[in-house]
C-alpha cells in the first residue's frame, strides 16, 4: 500500500531552513549599514520577505507528523537549494546589482552549490554586503544546508537521519556518535573552527579583516568566490600558502579531520581514500610545478603549481596564475583534474576519490579475471571486501556523470558556444569547480554566456552538488510508489 506523502513535514522543515537563511541575511544587512552602502534597503526588504515566507511555511506545517521518510527526505534536500536560491537572489535583483533575474539566479546558485563561477565582470566594484553574501552563501552550502539543519531540527521535534543520508551522498558515510544530530554538530564545530583559524592567519599575514573573512568562508567551503577581480593572484606567498593548506584540509573527509583533531591521526593516515586524495594533490602539484619551472625558470612556480593542483582537485577554483597562458600540456592537466574532486564527506565537489579508487580497482580486478577466469578476485577498500552493490553504485554514478557531461556539452554547443568551451563548462559545472578552459578560462566569469546556457548551467551545478542520485530519484516512479 502506498504511504501518503507527508507534505506538512516538508513545509515545516523548509520553514525551519528558511528561518536560518533569514538569520544569515542579517550579516550582509549589517555590513550594508556599517559601510553606509546604497543597497541597505534591498537587504532589509529581502530579509523581511524571507522571514515572512519562513513563518508561512512553518504555519503550513503545523501539526505535522514527526515522520520524515525517504521520499520526504529527498524532496527536502533537492528543493532546499532551489528555495534558498530564490530568496538568496532577491538582494541582487532588488538592489539593481544584477537587474537580470537570470544573472541573479545564476550568481546565487553558484554560491550555494559552491561552484564559484560568477557573472560579475568587476567583482572589486561590488559593495561589502554583496561580497559578504557571496562568500557566506558558499559557506552555508559548503558543509550542506541539510547537515546544518540536522543539528538544529531535533529542537523542533523533527528527525534528521533521512535528511542526512540524502545529503551526505556517496559510497558510504560514517557517524561519529549514535545520534546523527551529534555527528552534524561535530562536523559544524570543526567547520567553524577551521574558518576562524584561516581567517585569523590571513589577517595576520596582511589581508584586511573583511577580505580575510570572505576568503576564509570561500576556502573552507571550497567555493572560490574572491573579493578581487584577479582572485588571489595579487596576494603574497604567505597568504597563498595559507589558502593552499586550508583548501587541502577542506578536501579531506571531515570525519577524518575530527579524528585528527581529537589526537587520533592514525585513523586519517590509514584511510585509503585520504591517501589517494593527498597523493593526487602532490603528484599533480609536482607535475605542474616542474612544467612551470621549465617554462618560466622561476621558483615561485612550485607554489603556483601546487596551489593550482589543490584548488582544482578540491573544486575551490581560486587562481594564483592564469593557467590558460601556460603551455597547452599544463592547462590540459588542469582540465582533467576538474573531473576528480576531494574526498567523500568533504566540502569539495567532483567525482570523489573513493569512487575513483573503487572504479580503478574494479577495472584491474576485471582485467585479472580475464587472465584467470576461475580465480576469485575481490575488490577491497580500506581492508574490506566490497559488496557488488557498492561497486555497482560506483559504476552507475560514473555512467550518469559522464552522460550528463555529454548532454550538457551538446546543449551548450546548441546555445552557440564552441565545443572546447562547452565541454569545459559542463565539466566545471557538474564538478562545482567554477573555472574552466577556453574563452572563460581561469577568470571564472560567465557574464557573456547566453541566458539559456546559464539556466542549464545552474541545473547542472545543482545535480553536481547533490551528486546526481538525489535528483534522479525524484523522477523515479518506484520512489513515489514506495
Secondary structure, DSSP 8 states (H G I E B T S, - for coil): ------HHHHHHHHHHHHHHHHHHHHHHHHHHHHTT-TTHHHHHHHHHHHHHHHHHHHHHTTT--S---HHHHHHHHHHHHHHHHHHHTHHHHHTTTT-SHHHHHHHHHHHHTT---B--S-GGGS-HHHHHHHHHHHHHHHH-HHHHHHHHHGGGT---HHHHHHHS-SS----SSSSHHHHHHHHHHHHHHHHHHHHHHHHHTT--HHHHHHHHHHHHTT----SSTTTTTTS-HHHHHHHHHHHHHHTS-HHHHHHHHTT-HHHHHT-HHHHHHHHHHHHHHHHHHHHHHHHH--THHHHHHHHHHHHHHTT----SS-GGGS-HHHHHHHHHHTTT---TTSS--SS-HHHHHHHHHHHHHHHHHHHSTT-----EETTEE--HHHHHHHHHHHHHHHHHHHHHHHHHHHTT--HHHHHHHHHHHHTT----STTTGGG-B-TTS-HHHHHHHHHHHHHHHTTTHHHHHTT-HHHHH-
